[in-house]
Structures are given as structure tokens and as C-alpha cells.
Amino acid sequence: MRQFWSNRLRLPDSVTRLTMSLETPEALRGELMLFADNLQLWKFMRKDHKTLSWLEEGEGRSVETWTGSSILNAQRWLRYEAQPEQIDYVIVSLTWGLDNAIPQHDDPVLDNQAVPPMSTRGPGNRDNPRETGAAVWVNELIAAGVPKGTPREATLEIVRAYRRREGATADQHAPDWHSTNSLGDRAVGRDEDEKKDEGVLDETETREFHHGDLQSHGEQFGGYKTRYEHDYHMEEIKRYMEMRKTDPDAAEAYKKGLDFWLMDRPCEF
């Protein structure tokens, strides 16, 4: 995880606690815990120069689990499925609290270090997930006639047989992200997967794009260089433009918090 934003960030003086939640498939729990171990070393700073530090074990870390649909970014992610069309997830939440130390008069410089990426999302992991069997486009599942609830291995057998028969490639059924009518534009995941029991072929719901700044490789789980990042930034720009019409000063303050406006100055909210 890139550290630059955290070193520049200046929280409002009213902030006394900050919680950050990290989520990954249950199969990667061990890697997530190592990631959290590094992240908890970070510190955050308020505008009045007071710092927030991690609150230690117990109060400073909590772990939750949930089960949701394996459909995300218009693909069924087979690699981590616990049950057909379902993935078990683990969420680790870290909490930072206000330090009691007297703040310095000069604006101190934070020295948070970059957190090494999880191995499955690192720069070396550039394999096409559709070619390795980690994921399949929803459009291809439909074209191949994969029934709802088909287990992972059986799904791959049907899909690979379809490719051989039709001479299709792993990405032949990639959605047209620029089309407002494409299935891929709609079947990008959902927020309340655990409350529903629907199969792949009926997946047409939309997920809110709140995590466009999260780095990701191989199009895994949204994030950097994916449709998520595009929609995330478009929403931020729209919000900024609307604010300019009613409150120019607030709009300028908001602009400082956007990724693409960050320079060498602190990011203030």
C-alpha cells in the first residue's frame, strides 16, 4: 500500500479515533494478517499536529467474516470459492487513537513506510486469471450454458469444452465497458450478497464504487486500473463540479482531497 497519502493527510481537530478495514478471501487470511501487522505501524496526524497511533491488540484490531457472491467485475471468481458461486471473506479492522503527547509547533513530517503488497496482488502476479482458471466472464458462463450452482471444477470443464468447440479465447466474452446496456456494465458485484441466494445467470445488480483508490493487479476485486477506479474518479469529479455551483470555498477544500490533485502539500478535509 502506498504511504504518501497517509504522510500528507491532516485530519480535522475533532477526530479522536480512526478505523481502517481490510477485506480479502478467507483463503488469504494469513497474508492479510501480515499486511495488517505492517499497516498498524502507521501514524496519522490532525491539523493541530496531534498524532493518532494504533491502539494495540484487542481494542486496536477486530476480525469479522462473511459470505458473499463470487461475482465481481463481471466475472465469477472461481479460485477462492468456498461453495458454488460463494466466497468466504475475512475483514480485519485496525483502529488508531489520539496520542497524549503535546503537539509540536512546527508541522512535523510523518514517516509511514509503504506496506509490501500481498503476494497474490504483487507486481509479479500478471497472469491472466481467465486463462489460469481463476475467473470466468459472466457472459461466457451464459454462452457456455453453465447451470446455476455448478461447482468450480465442473464449471471449468464446461467452459473449457465450450472454448474448444467454438474456438473461443478466454477473453472473447469480455464485456464492453463503454456500453450502458452490456451485462458486464451491470454485473459487477453487489453490497448485500450475504442476504440473497441468486445464481450467476441472474446477476445484474450494481455495486457502489467507493474503493477506486485501492491498488489491484490482474483485475482482481476491483481497484487500480479497473472499471472501479474509472467510476470512482468520475463520481469524485461530478461531486466537485456540483459543489462549485453552490459553495466554491468548500469545493476547493474538497479538491485537495482528490488523488489527482495531490501535490507536495498536506491533504486537508
N, C-alpha and C positions, 0 to 999 in steps of 0.2 A: 504494500500500500504506500502510495506516495505521501511524503511527510510535509511537503511545502505548505499546503493549505493550513495544516494544524499549527505550524510555526507562525503564520501570519494572522491567524484568526484572533479576534478580540471580542469576547463575549460581553453582553450587557452587564452592568454592575449588579443587577438583581439576580444573576444566575449563581446559585449555590451548589447545584448538582448538574451533572451531565451524564447521560446514559447512551451508550452506543451498542447496537445489537448486530450480531454477525450470524448469518444463516448459511447452512450447507447441507447436502445429503448426509444422512446418518452414517453412511459408509466412510465418510471423510471426517468423522468426529475427531480422531486423533490429530489430524493435520490442523483442524480448526482450533483445537486447544493450544497447540504450539503457536499458532498465529496470534491467539488472544494473549498468550504469555508475553509475546513481544510488544503487542499493542498497549498493554496495561502499563508499560514504562513511560508512555507519553504523558505530557502535561499540557494543560490548556490555560489560557490567560484571559482575564477580563480587561475592560477598558481602563479600570483603575489600577491595573498592574498586579492585582492579586491572582494567584495561580490556583488551579484545581488539579489535585493528584488522585491517582487511583485509590480506592478505599480498602484495598486488601481483600483477602478471601472472605467469603460469607457475604458481607454487605456489598462488596465490590464486584461480585460475579454471581450470576444466576444462569441456570441451564433449563431450557424447555424443549419439548419435542412435539411434533405434529405430523400428520399425514396429509398429503395433497396430491393433486393431479400431476402426472408426469409430462403434461403438455405445456410447453413454454417456447416462445419464439417460433410458433407454428410447427414445432417438432415434438415428437414423442421421444423423451429421453429414456432409452431402454437400460442404459448402463447401470443406473442406480435404483431401478425399480425393486421394491420390496414385494409388491403384489402387482398383477397386471394393471397397468395404467396408473399406478400409485408409487409415490416416493416418500419414504420416511425422512423427515428433516429434523435437524437439531439447531437450536438458536442459543447462542451464548451472548449474554448481555453484560457489559462492563460499565461500572459507574465510577465517576470521578467526583470528589467533593472538595470544598473550599479549604485551602490551607490556612493555618493560623498565623503564618509568618507575616511580618509587617511588609507591605509592598515597597518596592524601590521607587525613587522619584523619577529616574530615567526609565524609558521604555526598555525593559530587558529583552534579550533575544532568546527565544526558546530553541532548544537543540534536539527536538524529536528526530529520531532516526527512521529511515524507511524500513517498513516491515517486509521481510522476504515473502514473496508470493507462495501460496500453496503449490505443491509440485504439479498438481493437475491443471493449474491455471498459469503456470510459468511460461516464459518466452520459448522454452524448448518444446512445449506441447502444441505443435502446429498441425497435427494430423487432422484430416477431415473427419468429423465424427460420424457423418453419414456413410463414409467408406469403411470405417472400422467397426460399424455396427453399434456404436454408442447411441445413435439417434436416427430417426427416420422422419422425413417430412410428412405432415398430416395429409397433404394432397396425395402423396404416394401410397399411404395406407388405404386411402379411399380407392385409388386406381387399382391397387392390387387386390382389393376385396377382403381386407383383413377384418374379421368379425370383432365386435366389441368383446373385451375381456380376454383376448387371446394372450397367453403368456409370452414372455420376452423371446425365448428361443424359437417358439413356433411362429411368432411374428417375423423374425428374421428369415426363417425358412421360406415363408410365403412371399416376402418381399424380394428375396434373392432369386427365387424361382420366377417371379414376375419380371425382374430385370433381365434374366437370361432369355426368357421367352420373347420379350418385347425389344431386347437390345437397348434397354434404358440405362442411364447412368444414375449414380447416387443422388445427383442434384438436378436431374431433369425436371422434377416436380417442385423445385424451389418456387415459392410464391413471388408474385410481382408486388414488391413493397410499395410501388408507386400507384398501384390500382386501389381505389377505395372499395372495390367490390370483391377483391380476391379473398379467398378463405384465409390465406396467411395473414392478411391485414387484420383479421378479426380473431383468429385462433392463436393468440399469443400468450395465453395463460389467464388465470383468474385469482382473485384475492381470497375467495371463500371456498377453496377446493374441498376442505375437510367437511363442509356442510352438505355436499352434494354427492351423488353417486351416478355420474354420467360417463359414457364411454367416449372413445376417441372420435367416432364419426359424428357425434353431436356437438363437438367442442367449437363454439362460435362466439365465445364471450371475450370481453376486453379487460385487460389489466391496466390499472393506473400506472403511469410511468414516473416513479419517484426516485429511481436509483440509477439515473443515467450517467452518474459520475463514477460508478463502480467499475474498476478495470476488469475485463474479462477477455479470455482468449478462446479461439475456436467457436465463437458464438455461444458459449456455454452460459446459460442462466441470465441472459441479457447483459447490459452494461456497455463498456467501452467498445466503440466501433461496431455497434449493433443498432437495430431499429430503436432499442430503448434509448440510447444516447441521443439519437436524432430527435425523437419525440420529446424527450426531457428538455433539451435546449430550446426547441420550438415553443414549448409551454412557458419556459422562463422568459423568452423574448416577448411573447404575447403579453405576459403579465407586466413586464416592464413598460411596454408601449401603452397599456391601459392606464398604468399609474401616472405616466407622463401627462395624460389628459386632465387628471383630477388633482394630483399633488406632485409637481415637478421635484420638490426637495426630497420627498420620500422616494421617488423614482430613482434619483441619483444615489441615494443611500443604498437602495436595493441593488443597483447596478454593481456596486462594489463587491457584492457577494457572489456574483456570477463568475463561473470558471474563466470564461473567455475575456473578462475584464480585469483579472488579477494581474498586477504588475509587481512592483517591489514594495508596495505599501501594505499595512495590515488590512485584513478583511474585516470590516465592521458591519454589524447588523443592528 
